[in-house]
């Protein structure tokens, strides 16, 4: 949950940032996907359930990669918080 943790530290240090709607929805989707991944990782599974769990984790990792465009939390937040031209 590196994006969620980074954002949490950012808010604690600087207060809640003012975001446009697009940036807000992007961050909420990233946080949701990270929470789903975290929940699945903690879920004990065996056999076919483990294969299903791993398949879902694979899909979520790709979704997170697509949402973040392979950026680090620092790069993503810099882009999201940049003033519109």
ABEGO torsion letter per residue (X at the ends): XAAAAAAAAAAAAAEBBBBBAAAAAAAAAAAAAAAAAAAAAABBBBEAAAAAAAAAAAAAAAAAAAAAGGBBAAAAAAAAABBBX
